[in-house]
Amino acid sequence: MQLHDLWFAVIAVLWTGYFFLEGFDFGVGVLTRLLARDRGERRVLINTIGPVWDGNEVWLISAAGATFAAFPDWYATLFSGFYLPLLVILVCLIVRGVAFEYRAKRSGTQWQDRWEWALFVTSLLPAFLWGLAFGNLVRGVPIDADKNFTGDLADLLGPYALLGGLVTLTLFTFHGAVFTALKTTGDIRPRARRLATMAGPVCAVLTAAFLAWTQLNSGGSVSFVASAAAVGALLAAVVANAAGREGWAFGLSGVTVVAMTAALFIALFPDVMPSSLDPRWSLTAENAASSPYTLKIMTWCAALATPVVMLYQGWTYWVFRKRIGTRHIAGNH
Protein backbone atom coordinates (compact mmCIF):
# COMPACT_ATOMS: atom_id res chain seq x y z
CA MET A 1 0.00 0.00 0.00
CA GLN A 2 1.30 3.44 -0.94
CA LEU A 3 1.47 6.09 1.78
CA HIS A 4 -1.11 8.29 0.04
CA ASP A 5 -3.55 5.35 0.05
CA LEU A 6 -2.80 4.76 3.73
CA TRP A 7 -3.54 8.38 4.54
CA PHE A 8 -6.78 8.28 2.59
CA ALA A 9 -7.75 5.38 4.86
CA VAL A 10 -6.62 7.30 7.95
CA ILE A 11 -8.75 10.30 7.01
CA ALA A 12 -11.70 7.99 6.37
CA VAL A 13 -11.24 6.53 9.87
CA LEU A 14 -11.07 10.02 11.40
CA TRP A 15 -14.31 11.08 9.71
CA THR A 16 -15.92 7.80 10.75
CA GLY A 17 -14.95 8.38 14.38
CA TYR A 18 -16.21 11.95 14.19
CA PHE A 19 -19.61 10.99 12.81
CA PHE A 20 -19.98 8.13 15.30
CA LEU A 21 -19.23 10.36 18.31
CA GLU A 22 -20.48 13.75 17.20
CA GLY A 23 -23.47 12.08 15.56
CA PHE A 24 -25.19 11.24 18.84
CA ASP A 25 -23.85 14.55 20.19
CA PHE A 26 -25.74 16.47 17.48
CA GLY A 27 -28.73 14.18 17.93
CA VAL A 28 -28.98 14.98 21.63
CA GLY A 29 -28.80 18.69 20.78
CA VAL A 30 -31.74 18.29 18.39
CA LEU A 31 -33.66 16.35 21.05
CA THR A 32 -33.46 19.25 23.49
CA ARG A 33 -36.50 20.64 21.63
CA LEU A 34 -38.07 17.45 20.28
CA LEU A 35 -37.96 15.33 23.44
CA ALA A 36 -37.46 17.48 26.53
CA ARG A 37 -40.66 18.85 28.09
CA ASP A 38 -39.15 21.44 30.40
CA ARG A 39 -35.88 23.09 31.39
CA GLY A 40 -35.02 20.31 33.83
CA GLU A 41 -35.19 17.67 31.12
CA ARG A 42 -33.18 19.84 28.74
CA ARG A 43 -30.53 20.09 31.42
CA VAL A 44 -30.51 16.29 31.67
CA LEU A 45 -29.95 15.98 27.92
CA ILE A 46 -27.23 18.63 27.92
CA ASN A 47 -25.50 16.92 30.84
CA THR A 48 -25.37 13.57 29.01
CA ILE A 49 -23.00 15.09 26.47
CA GLY A 50 -21.56 17.95 28.53
CA PRO A 51 -18.35 16.11 29.55
CA VAL A 52 -17.61 14.70 26.07
CA TRP A 53 -18.81 17.06 23.33
CA ASP A 54 -15.51 18.95 23.05
CA GLY A 55 -13.50 15.72 22.97
CA ASN A 56 -15.70 14.48 20.14
CA GLU A 57 -14.73 17.49 18.05
CA VAL A 58 -11.06 16.51 18.29
CA TRP A 59 -11.82 13.99 15.54
CA LEU A 60 -12.97 16.78 13.23
CA ILE A 61 -9.88 18.86 13.94
CA SER A 62 -7.70 15.82 13.31
CA ALA A 63 -9.50 15.01 10.04
CA ALA A 64 -9.17 18.59 8.76
CA GLY A 65 -5.53 18.82 9.85
CA ALA A 66 -4.66 15.48 8.27
CA THR A 67 -6.33 16.53 5.01
CA PHE A 68 -4.40 19.81 5.00
CA ALA A 69 -1.05 18.08 5.55
CA ALA A 70 -1.52 14.89 3.54
CA PHE A 71 -3.65 16.18 0.64
CA PRO A 72 -3.16 19.95 0.28
CA ASP A 73 -4.83 20.11 -3.15
CA TRP A 74 -7.87 18.27 -1.79
CA TYR A 75 -8.01 20.62 1.19
CA ALA A 76 -7.70 23.75 -0.98
CA THR A 77 -10.36 22.71 -3.51
CA LEU A 78 -12.72 21.39 -0.86
CA PHE A 79 -12.63 24.45 1.36
CA SER A 80 -12.86 26.91 -1.53
CA GLY A 81 -15.65 25.06 -3.34
CA PHE A 82 -17.66 24.26 -0.21
CA TYR A 83 -16.88 27.58 1.43
CA LEU A 84 -20.41 28.66 2.40
CA PRO A 85 -21.71 25.39 3.93
CA LEU A 86 -18.40 24.80 5.73
CA LEU A 87 -18.44 28.37 7.03
CA VAL A 88 -21.97 27.85 8.37
CA ILE A 89 -20.81 24.63 10.06
CA LEU A 90 -17.82 26.42 11.59
CA VAL A 91 -19.97 29.25 12.94
CA CYS A 92 -22.43 26.69 14.35
CA LEU A 93 -19.66 24.80 16.12
CA ILE A 94 -18.34 28.03 17.64
CA VAL A 95 -21.77 29.18 18.82
CA ARG A 96 -22.55 25.66 20.05
CA GLY A 97 -19.44 25.60 22.20
CA VAL A 98 -20.29 29.03 23.61
CA ALA A 99 -23.85 27.83 24.34
CA PHE A 100 -22.54 24.93 26.42
CA GLU A 101 -20.32 27.23 28.46
CA TYR A 102 -22.47 30.38 28.74
CA ARG A 103 -25.90 28.86 29.27
CA ALA A 104 -25.37 28.41 33.02
CA LYS A 105 -23.50 31.69 33.63
CA ARG A 106 -26.74 33.45 34.55
CA SER A 107 -29.92 32.15 36.16
CA GLY A 108 -32.36 34.25 34.13
CA THR A 109 -34.97 32.22 32.24
CA GLN A 110 -34.68 34.29 29.07
CA TRP A 111 -30.88 34.05 29.05
CA GLN A 112 -30.92 30.27 29.41
CA ASP A 113 -33.73 29.79 26.91
CA ARG A 114 -31.86 31.70 24.20
CA TRP A 115 -28.72 29.61 24.65
CA GLU A 116 -30.79 26.41 24.63
CA TRP A 117 -32.36 27.47 21.33
CA ALA A 118 -28.86 28.24 20.03
CA LEU A 119 -27.76 24.75 21.02
CA PHE A 120 -30.71 23.22 19.16
CA VAL A 121 -30.16 25.21 15.95
CA THR A 122 -26.39 24.70 15.95
CA SER A 123 -26.88 20.96 16.37
CA LEU A 124 -29.53 20.65 13.65
CA LEU A 125 -27.74 22.65 10.93
CA PRO A 126 -24.38 20.79 11.01
CA ALA A 127 -26.21 17.44 11.19
CA PHE A 128 -27.83 18.32 7.85
CA LEU A 129 -24.91 20.15 6.23
CA TRP A 130 -22.37 17.36 6.78
CA GLY A 131 -24.58 15.03 4.76
CA LEU A 132 -24.97 17.68 2.09
CA ALA A 133 -21.20 18.16 1.89
CA PHE A 134 -20.38 14.45 1.70
CA GLY A 135 -23.11 13.88 -0.83
CA ASN A 136 -21.45 16.41 -3.12
CA LEU A 137 -18.03 14.95 -2.35
CA VAL A 138 -19.08 11.50 -3.57
CA ARG A 139 -21.28 12.64 -6.47
CA GLY A 140 -18.68 15.04 -7.86
CA VAL A 141 -18.55 18.79 -8.38
CA PRO A 142 -17.34 21.08 -11.19
CA ILE A 143 -13.51 20.99 -11.07
CA ASP A 144 -11.39 22.23 -13.98
CA ALA A 145 -8.01 21.07 -15.26
CA ASP A 146 -6.23 23.37 -12.76
CA LYS A 147 -7.94 21.65 -9.79
CA ASN A 148 -10.16 24.67 -9.18
CA PHE A 149 -13.84 24.51 -8.21
CA THR A 150 -15.78 26.34 -10.95
CA GLY A 151 -19.36 25.98 -9.69
CA ASP A 152 -21.55 27.98 -7.32
CA LEU A 153 -23.90 27.31 -4.44
CA ALA A 154 -26.62 25.96 -6.73
CA ASP A 155 -24.28 23.15 -7.80
CA LEU A 156 -24.18 21.95 -4.18
CA LEU A 157 -27.97 21.71 -3.82
CA GLY A 158 -28.70 18.75 -6.08
CA PRO A 159 -31.24 16.08 -5.07
CA TYR A 160 -28.58 13.50 -4.15
CA ALA A 161 -26.78 15.92 -1.82
CA LEU A 162 -30.05 17.10 -0.23
CA LEU A 163 -31.02 13.48 0.37
CA GLY A 164 -27.63 12.97 2.01
CA GLY A 165 -28.38 15.88 4.33
CA LEU A 166 -31.72 14.38 5.33
CA VAL A 167 -30.04 11.02 5.96
CA THR A 168 -27.42 12.40 8.34
CA LEU A 169 -30.00 14.57 10.12
CA THR A 170 -32.41 11.68 10.74
CA LEU A 171 -29.64 9.18 11.46
CA PHE A 172 -27.91 11.43 13.98
CA THR A 173 -31.27 12.16 15.64
CA PHE A 174 -31.97 8.43 15.91
CA HIS A 175 -28.42 7.83 17.17
CA GLY A 176 -28.94 10.57 19.76
CA ALA A 177 -32.28 9.13 20.86
CA VAL A 178 -30.89 5.65 21.55
CA PHE A 179 -27.92 7.27 23.33
CA THR A 180 -30.37 9.25 25.47
CA ALA A 181 -32.26 6.07 26.35
CA LEU A 182 -28.95 4.46 27.30
CA LYS A 183 -27.72 7.39 29.41
CA THR A 184 -30.82 8.58 31.25
CA THR A 185 -33.18 7.35 33.93
CA GLY A 186 -36.72 8.29 34.84
CA ASP A 187 -39.56 9.38 32.54
CA ILE A 188 -37.29 10.70 29.79
CA ARG A 189 -35.84 7.24 29.15
CA PRO A 190 -38.97 5.49 27.77
CA ARG A 191 -39.92 8.60 25.80
CA ALA A 192 -36.50 8.55 24.15
CA ARG A 193 -37.11 4.92 23.16
CA ARG A 194 -40.53 5.79 21.72
CA LEU A 195 -39.10 8.65 19.70
CA ALA A 196 -36.34 6.37 18.36
CA THR A 197 -38.98 3.79 17.43
CA MET A 198 -40.82 6.42 15.37
CA ALA A 199 -37.70 7.93 13.80
CA GLY A 200 -35.98 4.63 13.01
CA PRO A 201 -38.16 3.43 10.09
CA VAL A 202 -38.06 6.86 8.43
CA CYS A 203 -34.29 6.94 8.81
CA ALA A 204 -34.01 3.39 7.40
CA VAL A 205 -35.97 4.28 4.25
CA LEU A 206 -33.90 7.43 3.61
CA THR A 207 -30.60 5.65 4.30
CA ALA A 208 -31.45 2.72 2.03
CA ALA A 209 -32.44 5.10 -0.80
CA PHE A 210 -29.28 7.19 -0.40
CA LEU A 211 -26.93 4.21 -0.31
CA ALA A 212 -28.71 2.54 -3.25
CA TRP A 213 -28.27 5.76 -5.27
CA THR A 214 -24.60 5.85 -4.25
CA GLN A 215 -24.17 2.24 -5.30
CA LEU A 216 -25.74 2.87 -8.71
CA ASN A 217 -23.53 5.91 -9.35
CA SER A 218 -20.10 4.82 -8.15
CA GLY A 219 -20.35 1.70 -6.02
CA GLY A 220 -18.63 -1.66 -6.25
CA SER A 221 -18.82 -4.99 -4.50
CA VAL A 222 -17.06 -3.79 -1.33
CA SER A 223 -19.17 -0.65 -0.99
CA PHE A 224 -22.26 -2.82 -1.55
CA VAL A 225 -21.32 -4.97 1.43
CA ALA A 226 -20.77 -1.87 3.58
CA SER A 227 -24.09 -0.38 2.43
CA ALA A 228 -25.96 -3.59 3.17
CA ALA A 229 -24.32 -3.75 6.60
CA ALA A 230 -25.41 -0.17 7.31
CA VAL A 231 -29.05 -0.78 6.42
CA GLY A 232 -29.12 -4.15 8.20
CA ALA A 233 -27.58 -2.70 11.37
CA LEU A 234 -30.07 0.17 11.34
CA LEU A 235 -33.04 -2.17 11.09
CA ALA A 236 -31.58 -4.31 13.87
CA ALA A 237 -31.11 -1.17 15.98
CA VAL A 238 -34.80 -0.30 15.53
CA VAL A 239 -35.78 -3.80 16.67
CA ALA A 240 -33.39 -3.73 19.64
CA ASN A 241 -34.67 -0.33 20.69
CA ALA A 242 -38.30 -1.47 20.53
CA ALA A 243 -37.33 -4.46 22.71
CA GLY A 244 -35.73 -2.19 25.30
CA ARG A 245 -32.19 -3.46 24.61
CA GLU A 246 -30.65 -0.01 24.81
CA GLY A 247 -26.99 -1.04 24.74
CA TRP A 248 -27.54 -3.17 21.64
CA ALA A 249 -29.58 -0.41 20.00
CA PHE A 250 -26.84 2.16 20.53
CA GLY A 251 -24.10 -0.21 19.38
CA LEU A 252 -26.03 -1.10 16.23
CA SER A 253 -26.84 2.54 15.43
CA GLY A 254 -23.11 3.19 15.78
CA VAL A 255 -22.41 0.33 13.35
CA THR A 256 -24.82 2.00 10.94
CA VAL A 257 -22.90 5.28 11.08
CA VAL A 258 -19.56 3.50 10.67
CA ALA A 259 -20.72 1.29 7.79
CA MET A 260 -22.42 4.14 5.92
CA THR A 261 -19.35 6.37 6.20
CA ALA A 262 -17.15 3.48 5.08
CA ALA A 263 -19.44 2.86 2.08
CA LEU A 264 -19.12 6.50 1.00
CA PHE A 265 -15.33 6.54 1.24
CA ILE A 266 -15.05 3.17 -0.53
CA ALA A 267 -17.28 4.45 -3.34
CA LEU A 268 -15.15 7.61 -3.53
CA PHE A 269 -11.72 5.92 -3.70
CA PRO A 270 -9.33 6.36 -5.53
CA ASP A 271 -10.77 9.83 -6.10
CA VAL A 272 -10.87 12.33 -3.29
CA MET A 273 -12.95 14.86 -5.25
CA PRO A 274 -14.44 13.66 -8.55
CA SER A 275 -14.86 16.23 -11.29
CA SER A 276 -18.31 16.37 -12.85
CA LEU A 277 -16.84 18.18 -15.86
CA ASP A 278 -14.25 15.60 -16.91
CA PRO A 279 -13.14 12.47 -14.99
CA ARG A 280 -9.55 13.22 -16.03
CA TRP A 281 -9.67 16.40 -13.93
CA SER A 282 -10.69 14.60 -10.76
CA LEU A 283 -8.52 14.91 -7.68
CA THR A 284 -7.23 11.50 -6.66
CA ALA A 285 -5.39 10.18 -3.63
CA GLU A 286 -2.26 10.14 -5.78
CA ASN A 287 -2.32 13.49 -7.58
CA ALA A 288 -3.56 15.50 -4.57
CA ALA A 289 -1.10 14.07 -2.04
CA SER A 290 1.90 15.68 -0.37
CA SER A 291 5.42 14.41 -0.96
CA PRO A 292 6.32 10.89 0.25
CA TYR A 293 8.70 12.40 2.84
CA THR A 294 5.90 14.51 4.34
CA LEU A 295 3.58 11.50 4.49
CA LYS A 296 6.32 9.42 6.13
CA ILE A 297 6.86 11.99 8.90
CA MET A 298 3.09 12.25 9.42
CA THR A 299 2.81 8.48 9.72
CA TRP A 300 5.36 8.34 12.54
CA CYS A 301 3.71 11.23 14.38
CA ALA A 302 0.25 9.68 14.06
CA ALA A 303 1.51 6.28 15.24
CA LEU A 304 2.84 7.88 18.44
CA ALA A 305 0.03 10.32 19.22
CA THR A 306 -3.12 8.42 18.23
CA PRO A 307 -3.05 5.73 20.97
CA VAL A 308 -2.61 8.40 23.66
CA VAL A 309 -5.59 10.42 22.40
CA MET A 310 -7.83 7.35 22.11
CA LEU A 311 -6.90 6.12 25.59
CA TYR A 312 -7.66 9.51 27.09
CA GLN A 313 -11.02 9.79 25.33
CA GLY A 314 -11.95 6.24 26.30
CA TRP A 315 -11.11 7.05 29.92
CA THR A 316 -13.37 10.13 29.76
CA TYR A 317 -16.34 8.04 28.61
CA TRP A 318 -15.63 5.49 31.34
CA VAL A 319 -15.61 8.15 34.07
CA PHE A 320 -18.94 9.63 32.92
CA ARG A 321 -20.61 6.31 32.10
CA LYS A 322 -23.48 6.36 34.62
CA ARG A 323 -27.09 7.29 33.87
CA ILE A 324 -28.52 10.63 34.93
CA GLY A 325 -32.04 11.93 35.42
CA THR A 326 -33.92 14.97 36.67
CA ARG A 327 -33.28 13.90 40.28
CA HIS A 328 -29.58 14.47 39.68
CA ILE A 329 -30.12 18.04 38.49
CA ALA A 330 -29.65 20.72 41.12
CA GLY A 331 -31.98 23.71 41.33
CA ASN A 332 -31.46 26.84 39.25
CA HIS A 333 -28.24 28.73 39.89
N, C-alpha and C positions, 0 to 999 in steps of 0.2 A: 504493500500500500504506500502510495506517495504521501508526503507530508501534507500537501494541500487537500488530499482526500481525507486524511486523518482529521484535519482541522475543520473541514466541512462537517464531519461526524461530531466533533466536539461542540461546535456551535449548535448543531441539531439537538444534542443532549442538553445544552444550557437552556435553549428555548423550551424544550420538553419539561425540564425541571421548573422553569418559570411558570409555564401554564398550569402545571400540576399544583404548585403551591399558591401562586397568585390567583389561580382560577377560583378556588374556594374562598379566597380572600375577597376578591371582587364580588363573588356570589353572596357572601355574608353582608357586604355593603349594600347590595341591591335589596336584600331581605330586610334591612332596617326599616323600609317603608312598605314592603309587601307582607311581612310576617309579624313584625312587632306591633302590639296594640297600644303601647304607652311608652313613656320615656324610660321606665324601669326595664322593660324588655329590650328596648334599643340599647341600653347600657349593657345588658347581658350579651347581646350579639357583638357589640363593639369589643367587649372584654374577651370574647373567645379568640379574637385575632389580634388584640392589642399587643401582646408580647412578641408576635411573630411577623407582623405585616412588613416591617422594615427589613427583616432578614430575608423575607421572600423576594424583595426587590433586588437583592444582591445578584440574583440569577440574571435579571435583566441587564444590570450594569456589566456583569461579566460577559454576557452575550454580545452587547454592543461594543465593549472594549475588545473582545476577541475578533469581532468582525472588522473593526477599524485596523487592528494590527495584522491580522492574517489575510484579509481580503480588502485592501484599501479601495480598489475600484468598485467593488460591491457596495461598500459603505458609502462612498461618495455618490454613486448613482441612486442608491436606495434613499438616502436622506435628502437628496435634492429633489428627486421625483415624488417622494411621498411626504414632502415637507409639511403640508397643512395638516393631514391626519396625525403625523407624528408629533407635530407641535401641539396639537390639541391633547394628545395623550400625555405629553410632557407636562403641560400646564395642569392637567387633571391630577397627575401623580404628585405634583408640588402642592396643590391645594388640598389634596387628600391627606398628605402628611401633616400639613398645618392643621387640618380639621381634627385629626387624632390628638394632636398636642394642645390645641387651643380650646377645644370644646369644653373642657373642665376647668379652664382658668377663671371663669366667672360663673356664678350660680343663677344668673338671670335666665328665665325661661326662653325669652326671645333670642338671647345670645346662643344658648345651647341648641335651640331648634334650627337656627340658621346653619350652624356648623354640621348638624346632623343631615340637613338637606344637602349641604355641600358634599358630605361623605357619600350620600346616595348617588348624586349626579356624577361625581368623579369616580364612582365604581362602575356605574352603568355604561358611561361613554367609552372608557378603555376596553371594557368587555366586548363591546360591539366593534370598535375600531381595530382591535388586533385581528379579528377575523376578516375584516375588510382588507387590511394590509396584506395578510398572508394569502387571501384569495387572489389578490392582484399579483403577488409574488409568484404563485404557482401558475396562474393563467398566462402571465406575460404582459408586458407593458411596452409602449413605444420607445425603443432604444435605437439610436443611430449607430453608424459605423465607428464613431468616436467615443462610444460608451456613454453618451449623454441621453438623458430622458427628454423626449421631445413632445410629450403629451401635456394635458392639463387636468384639472380636477375631474372633469366629466369622464375622462378615461379611467378613473379609479372607481366609478360608480356603476359598473356593469352588473348585470343580474347575478353572475357567479360570485363576485366579490360581496355583494349585498347579502346573498344567501350565506356566505361564510361568516359575515358579521352576525346574522341571526343565530347561526349555529353556536358560535362561541358565547354569545350572550345567554342563550337558553342553557347551554351545557354548563357554563360557569355558575349560573343560578341554581341548577340542579345539584351540581357539585357542592355549592355552598349550603344548600338545604340539607343534604345528607351529612355534611360536616356539622351543621348546627344540631341535628338530631343526635349525633355522636358526642357532642361536647356540652350539651345542656341537660338540665334536669327541671322537672316541674311541668307546667302546662305548655310551655313553648316547645317542648320536645315532641309530643305527638302531633302538634300542629305543623312542625317542620317536616315530619314524615308525610303528613297528608299533602302538603304543598309539593313535596318531591314526587309523590305518587301522581299528582295532576300534571306536573311539569315534565316528568320523565317521558311519557309517550310522545308528546309534542317534540321534545328534544330528539328522540329516537328517529322520528320521521324526517326532521330537518337534517340530521346528521347523515342518515342513510342516503338522502337525496344528494347532499353535498359531496359525499365521498364517491357515490356512483358517478356523478358528473366529473369529478377529478379523475376517476379511473378511465372513463371514456376519452378524456382529453389527453392525458399524459401518463396513465398508469401502466404498470406491468404486473407480473405475477407476484412479486414481493410486496408491492404496495397493495395489491388485492388482498393478500393475507392480512396485512396490517389493518386495512379498512374493515374486513370482515370481523377481525378481532375487536375493533372499536365498537362496531354496532352490536356484536354479541355481548360484549362486556356491559354495554349500556343497558341492554334489555335485561341482563342478569341483575344489574344494579337496581333496576326498577322492581324486579321480583323480590330481591333481598330486602329492599326498603319496605315494600308492602308487608313482608313477613316480620318486620321489626328487627331484622339482623343488620343493625346499624354499622358495625365494623365492616362486614362484608359489603354492604352497599357503598360505603365510602371507598373501600379498596377497589371495588369494581368501577366506580365512577372515575377514580384515578387512573385505572387501566385504560378506560375510554379516552381520557385526555392524552395519555402517553401514546396509545396506538394511533389515534387520529393525527397527532403531530408527527409521529414517525411516518405515517402514510404520506403526508404532505411533503416532507423532506425527501422521502424515497422517490416520489413522483417528480420532484424538482431536479434531483441529481441526474447528470453531472452539471447541469446549469445551476447558477445561483440567482440569476435574473434573466429569464427568457425574453427575447425581443419579439414583439408581435409584428414588427415590420419585416424582419428578415432573420431566420434562425441563425444565419452566419454571424449576426451581430450580437448574439446572446452573450451575456457574461457567464463564464463557466468557472468551476473550481480551479481550473488550471490557468486560464488567462487573466483572472482577477486576483490571483494570489500574490503575496509578498515573496521576497527572495527565499530560497531554501535555507539560507543561514538564519534569517529572521524567524522562520517557522521552527527551526531547530532550537533556537534559544527559547522561544515561547513554549515549546514542548517540555523542556526541562523545568521551566518556571511553573507551568501548570501541574506537572507531576509532583512537585514539592508542595505547592500551596493548596491544591484542591482537597486532599484528604483532611487537612486541618480545618478548612472552612466547613466541609460536610460534617465532621465530627462535632464542631461547635454548634452548628444548626440543629443537628440531631439531639444534642444535649439540651438545647433550648426547648424543643418540643417535648422532651421527656420531663423536664421540670414543670412545664405548664400543661400536663396531660390530663388533669382531673376535670370533671364536669363542673359547670357553674350554673346557677339559677338566680332568680330574683331575690332569694333569701340571702345570697352572698353579696348583694349590692347594698352598700351603705346609703344613708340618706343623702339628700342634696348637699353640696358643699356650702 
